[in-house]
Amino acid sequence: MTKRPLILVTNDDSIIAPGIRTLVSIANEFGDVYVVAPDGPQSGKGHAITLDQSLRCTEVASDGPQKEFKVSGTPADCVKLAINVVLPRRPDLILSGINHGSNASVNVIYSGTMSAAVEGALERIHSIGFSLDEFPWTASMEAAKPFIRTIISNVLANGLPSGVCLNVNVPANDQLPYKGIRVCRQAIGNWVEEFDSRIDPYGRPYYWLTGKYELYDQGADTDIAALKDGYISVVPVSVDLTAHESIATLNQWNFETE
């Protein structure tokens, strides 16, 4: 008998978020599932890991055949702990999400959801991060399910290059019916930040980070363009952050010291 794939599912919205419950139900169709996810919201944590305090990992009741564990840490902590402590062997696939909110463009840098997938890629484990371009927990993910199944099936059948994971973003439900899947590149953009300054009851200032996204990229081949056109965007993300095209330029500099 062929052994079923071992699949790790995690996220950054917490183990009780509707998005991860949807992803777990899909993952159960493909393999033996372990859920190792944060015990509370970890959005915007990026690739942070916990070094200044201990981690707690507690098994919790499951609503299906999967085993589930909540962790008092970040998404990257969850992946590290799962691989090294919780799972009976290295997973064949890591799935992160489904995040409530887009992780297209520069959001991939800040996303705990995508950092979990990148952590998997660092371990040379096939990994996918899924996000829906809607924030409310009540947002329906039903229309996304067939596309998520197709992407998972293709990764299991074909694998991914070493050190590469996938950043998958699903348009909002007002874009239905989705037109399909488009493989594309990360759009160039950034958040223009503002800080809402306030005073606490003791007269001390404190700040809330606010801001808006600015798209600098009008290319038709980006993840933002795909989502706008009603396509699920699939961006291959590499753990190699080297700007290879800049090496030749830097080698022309004079690095001699006096």
Summary of the structure (lengths in Angstrom):
residues: 258
radius of gyration: 19.5
end to end distance: 68.9
largest distance: 68.9
contacts: 843
relative contact order: 0.14
helix: 27%
strand: 31%
